Amino acid sequence: MSINYSERIPNNVDLANDRTLQRALEHWQPRFLQWWKEMGPHDSARADVYLRTAVGVDAQGWASYGAVKMPDYRWGIFLADQIPDRTIGFGDHFGEPVWQHVPGELRSQFRRIIVTQGDTEPASVEQQQRLGLTCPSLYDLRNLFQVNVEEGRHLWAMVYLLHAHFGRDGREEAEELLARHSGDVDKPRILGTFNEPISDWLSFFMFTYFTDRDGKFQLKSLAESGFDPLARTCHFMLTEEAHHMFVGETGVGRVVKRTLEVMKEIGSDDPVAVRNRGAVDLPTIQRYMNFWFTSSLDLFGSEVSSNAASSFANGIKGRPDETQYEDHVCSDAAYELETPQGRESVSLRNAMNEVMRGSYIKDCELGLKRWNMAIQRAGYDARLSLPSARFRRSIGAWVNVPTDPAGQPVSRDEYERRMPEWIPGESDRAFVHSLMQRVVEPGKMAGWIAPPDRGVNNLPVDYEYVKLN
């Protein structure tokens, strides 16, 4: 399906034939651009950036490359092609035709889910606002900016749904998406992870690996929705989300690679010696991983959730890759949970958050295998690992239950005393910040990270991906 770039708001939803909706979105657009100016990437407005822009939603059309000034980027509204005769794939409405309009009795549930998803998109742009000032290379700066503009477009995707299907309530929610800000004391973002500061690139790579991967699973579950416009919107968003996780996985991998190079140069894996040579030691990488992984785990919600059961039953939100399961109704199925009190059997519908969290954890392990393979090939016994899903939880059955990263119970005193061993402390963050020196000469790379294996869109690594004017 082609995208009309001649319109003020590029779209493939025939916006021109809905004048009321078009005017409402054009009224919101200047507010978005003002938000981008104030809260988007710092000091980037004049740069020419080699960005990918969608010109269609099929496999051939979603990636067109060229130099763009980010304030001129054509954010728009793109839905994946409609599947003829699509039916609802799960829950009590299994097998019924999908909805093109929100059923009245499900209105508040759908609005809450869309607002929560929409809130994460501008939040991450705000979290990453100043990272360009300490970029390790032009390649990385370009990737950061690509992530930023796509998060901005994902905000547009949710705002379109709010305007098109929720009337005045939707318009007010769209305004609020620009009124909240990451880390704001008075009006923070809805989900805790999106209020965490991202002030160094190791955090950025961990965020794009772990937290954007949560985004992938949330989008995959919404892409199963019985509300067809939401499903089609999320199908297309997933195409762009893959790049964000690529930035995270290759970013962490390049940090590990450079660390291994330094360890070989000095003939030691001593963390202090590695730091003295300007690389990030493996224990520090592990602590950053522990922080961002556990923070992202909470985004799935409580292990037992009546909201999750309702969303599944009502056809709002399915399991990612719902077609891989045999039972799509799950009215009588049970799920075994590990709780602080022991094993507990609960309704599978009530455990849908935990089903998704388990799939997420398995997906996270794939990158770790590649990073650990690099460590093993370099001849070292150290291994990076995911902490237990019980560790450092702030929601669900394990909230405020002190465990070590292996998931073993410890005393409250030991938990608090040893936390600096397990997640980044002030000295870790200060050290990582000390490495964050801006490198913007084409082909040059900061000393704490290895170059990528290849450039963007078959271009060389030393291409001038961002021209700073």
N, C-alpha and C positions, 0 to 999 in steps of 0.2 A: 504494500500500500504506500503510495507516494505521499510526501509531506509538502504542504504548500508553504514555501518560504517567502512568497510575495505578500503574505498577510502580516499584520503587525505582531500577531502572536502565531508563529508557525504551528501547524496542527494537521492532523489527519482525521479529525472528528467533525468535519463540515461545520466549523464554528461560524462561518459567514452566514449560514442559514438559520442561526439562532441568535438574533440580534440582542435579545435581553441578556443571554449568557455572555455573549461577546462583550457587551458594554460593561458588565460586572467585572469580567476578567481584565479588561483594559483599564478599569478604575483601580484594580489591585496592582497592576503592573508597575506604575511609578513608585508605589510603596516598596515593592520588591527591589527595584533598581536602587532606591535610596538605602535599603537595608544592605544590599551588596556593596554599595559604596562605603558604608560605615563599618560593616562587619565582615565583608569578604576579604580576600587575600590582601595583606597590607602592602601598600606602595607597589602595586602591580598594574595600575590602570593603563600605563603607557607602553607596556611590554607587548611585543608581538610573540604569540605563543603558538607552537605547532600542535594544534588540537584536533581531536576527532569529533566530528559532528554527524548526527544521524540525518540522512536524506531519505530514508525509507525504513520500514520496520522488518523487511525480509533480510535474509542472510547476506544479500549483495548490497543492500542500501543503508545499513545502519552505521557504517563507518566510512566517512569521507574526511580526508586529512587536509589541513592547510593552516597557514598563519592567520591568527585572529587576535584582536585585542579583546581581552575578557569582558569589559563592559559592553562590547558589541556582540558578544556571543548570543546566538539565537535560541534562547531557552524556549521550549514549546511543549505541546501536549501531544503525546504519541501513544496510541494503543496498538497492541499486536492485532493482527488480522482476526476477525471473528471466525469461530469454528461453527460451521452450519450444524444445526440440530444438536448442539451441545447440551448435555444433561448434567444435573448436579451429581457429583461423584461420591457423596458420603452423607452420613447423618440421617435424620428422619425424613428428609426430602430426597433421598437417594433415588435416582432415575427420573426425577421430574425435570421439565425444561428449566434451564437457568433463567434468572431474572434480569431483565434489562432496566428495571427500576427497583429501588429499595422497598421491600415489603414494609408497610407501615408499622407493624408490630416489632420489627427488627431495626427500626430507624436509629434508636439511641445506641444500640450495640455496634452497628456498622460505623456510626459517626465516631464513637470512641476509638475504635481500632484504626480508622483512617487518620484521625487527629494524632494518635500516638505514633503511628508510622511516619506521618508527615513531620512531626516535631523533631525526629532524629536527623532529618536531612539538613536543615539550616544549622542545627546544633553542631554537627561535625565541621561545617565550614567555619563556624565561630571558634571552635576548639583549635583549629589549624591556622588561624588567621595570620600569625606572625612567623610561621615556619619558613616561609620563603626567604626571610632575612638571614637564615643560617643553613641554606641548602648545601648539601655536599657536592652537587654538580648541577649543570644545566639539564641533564637527563632527568635527575630527580625532581628538579624544580618543575619541569614540564609535567611529570607524572602527578605531582601534587596539584597543579592547576587543573589537570584533566579530572582528577577526583573531585575537586571543588566545583567545577562547572556542572558536572554530572549530578552531584548532590543538590545543586541548585535546581536542575531540571527535575529531579525526583520530587522536590518540593512542589514544583508546578504540577506534577502528575497528581499529587494528593489534593492540591488546591482546586484543580479542575473538578475532581469528584465532589468536593465539598460544595462548590458553586453550582454544579450541574444537578445535584441530587438532594441537597439538604436545605435549599431555600435560605431564608434569613439566618437560621442557625449556622448553616455552612459558611455563609459570608462572614459572620462574626468569628467563627473558629479560624477562618483563613487570616483574619486580621491578627488574631492572637498568636498565630504561628510566627509572626514577625515581631510581636511584642515581648515574647519570652526570649531570654538570652542565656547561653551556656555559662554556668557559674554565677549568674546574677543572684545576689542574696535575696532580693525581693521577688523576682519573677524568673526562677530557674527553669531549665528545660524539664520535661516531665520525668524522664528516666535518669537515674543517678549516674550511670556511666557517661552520659552525654553532658555532664557538668564537671567531669574530671579535666584538669588542664592537660594539654598536649604541647609541651614547650620544648621538646627535643625530638629528633628524628627517630631515635630508637622507640620512643613511645608511639610515634606516628606509624612506624612499620608494624608494631604490635597491635595497634588499634585497627589498622587496615587488614591485618591477618585475622585477629580474633573477633573484633566487634563488627566489622563489615561482614564477617562470616555469619554472625548472628543475623545480620540484615538479610543475607542470602536465604537463610532458613525461614525467616519471617515472611519474606517475599514469596518463597516457594509455597508456603502454607496458604497465603492469600491468593496466589495464582490458581489455587484449587477452588476458590470461593464460588458459591452459587450466584453471587452478584456479578454478572458477566463483565461490566465495565471495569470493576476492580480487578478481576482476574486478568483481563487483557492488559490493563495498565501494568500490573506487576510482572507479567510475562516479559514485557519489553524492558522494564527496569532491571530484570535479572541479567539481560544481555550486557548492560553497562556495569553492573555490580561485579562481574567476573574480573574486570580490570583492577578494581580496588583491591581484591584479594591477591591478585597477581603482584601488585605493588608491595603488599605486605609480605608475601611468601618470599619473593626474590630479594626484598630489602633485608629481611632478617637473615636470609641465606648469605647475602653479600657481607653483612656484618660478621657472621660466623667465619666466612672464608678469610676475611682480612685478619681476624683474630688468630686463626690457624697459621696464616703466613707469618705473623709476628712471633708466635710460639716457636715456629721452626727456625726463624732468624736468630732468636735468643737462646734456643735450645732449652726452653723451660716453659712449663704451663703455670708458673707461679703468678697469681692474679696481680700482685703488686708490680712484678717485672713487666707483665703485659701492659698494665696501665701506664707504666713509665715510658713505654714506647708508643703511647698514643692510640692504643686499641682498647676495645671493650672486652674485659675478661669474661670467660664463660659463666662464672657464678653470678655476675651482674646481669648478663643476658637472661639467665634462669630466673632471677628475682623480678625482672621486668615482665617476663612471661607469666610468672605466678600472679602478678598484679592484674594484668589485662585479661588473662583467661578467666580468673575468678570473678572479676567485675562483669565480664560478658555473660557468664553463666547465669547471673541474677536476672538478665534481661528476659529469660524464658518464663519467669514467674515461679509460683509455688508448685511443688511436686503434686499436690492435691488441690484442684481448683474447680469450683463450680462454674466460674466464668468460662474456663476452657471447655468444660463439658457442654455448656450451653452453646458456645460458638460452634462446636463440632455438630451437636444435635441439630442446630438451626441452619446448617449449611453455610455458615459465615466463614469459617476458617478450618481447612482440612489439615491432614498431615502432609508434610513435604513428600512429593512423589507418591501420592495416595494410591495410584494404580498398582504399586508394588505389593500392596496388602491384599489379603484374600477377603477379609471381613470389612466392609465399608460402612456398616451400621453400628457395630460395636455396642449393641444395647445390653447384652448379657456378659460381655467379656470382662475379665479381671486382669489386674496388673500387680506384680509383686514389687513392693518398695522396700528399700533399706532406710529405716528411721533410727533416731537415737534410742528408741525403745525396742528395736528389733525389727524383724520382717513384718510387713503389713500388706494385706491384700486389699486393693481398692478397685473401684470400677475403672475400666480402661478409659472411659470418657473423661472421668475426673483426672486421669493421669496423662492427658494429652501433652501438657507442657513437658513432662518428664520424658515422654516418648521422643519429642522433638529435641530435647536437650541431649539425650543419649545419641541420637543421630549426629548432632552437632559435634559432640566430643569425638566420635569416630572420624569425622571429617577433619577435625583439627589435628588428629594424629598423623595424617598423611604428610603434612609439611615437616613435622618433627622427624619422621623417618628419613626424609631427604637430608635434613640438617645433620642428623646423627650419622648418616652414612658418610657425609663429608668428614666428620670428626673421626670416625673409625678409619677411613682411608688415610687420614693424616697420621694414624698410628697412636691415637690417644684413647684411653679407657673412659674418659668422661662422657656422659650422655645428658642431653636435655630431656626433660620429661614434663608432662602435664601434671599439675597437682590434682589431688582428689577433688571430686565435686562436692565434698563435704567441707573443704577448707575455705575459710574466710567468707562464708555466706552471710548475706544480709536479708535474705527472704527465704521462706520455706521451712521445711522440717529441721534443717541444720542451722538455722539462724541463731547466732550467739552461742553455738556449741563449740567450745575451743578444741580444735584438732590441729595436728601438724600437717604439712603438705601431703603426707602419705595417707591422711584421713584418720590417723590414730588419735584418740582422745588424749588431751594433755590438761594440766591444771590451768586455771585462768592466769596465774602468775607466770608460769612458763610460757604460755601463749603470748602474753604481752611482752615478756622479756626477750623472746626469741624472734619476734616479728621482724626486726631489722635484718635477720638472717634470711628471711623468707620473701620479703618484698622490698623494693628499693627504699632505702633510707635517705636522709638528707645528704649524707656524704656521697652516696651513689649518684643521686641526681645532680649534685654539684660537679662531680667528675664528668658525667656524661655531658652536662651543659658546657663544661670547659672545652670539649672537643668540637662543639658546634660552631665552626668557623665557616663563613660563606665562601664557596668556590664557584665562580661563574665564568671561568675561562673555558671555552669549548674543549672537550676531551680531558680536562683535568678533573681529579677526584680527590675528595678529602681523605686524609690519611687513615681514618678509622673504618673505612668501608671499601670493599673491592669494587672494581668496575662491573657493570652488567655483562652478561655473555653476548648480548646483541642489543642493537638500538631499536627505535620505534619504527614500525612500518617499513622494515628492511633498510632503514637509513643507518649510517655508521654511528657508533657510540659518540664520536667526537663532533657530530652535527650540532649546529647552533640552534637547539630546540627552543630556546627563549632568547629573543633579541631585546635586551634591556635598553630602552631609549631614555 
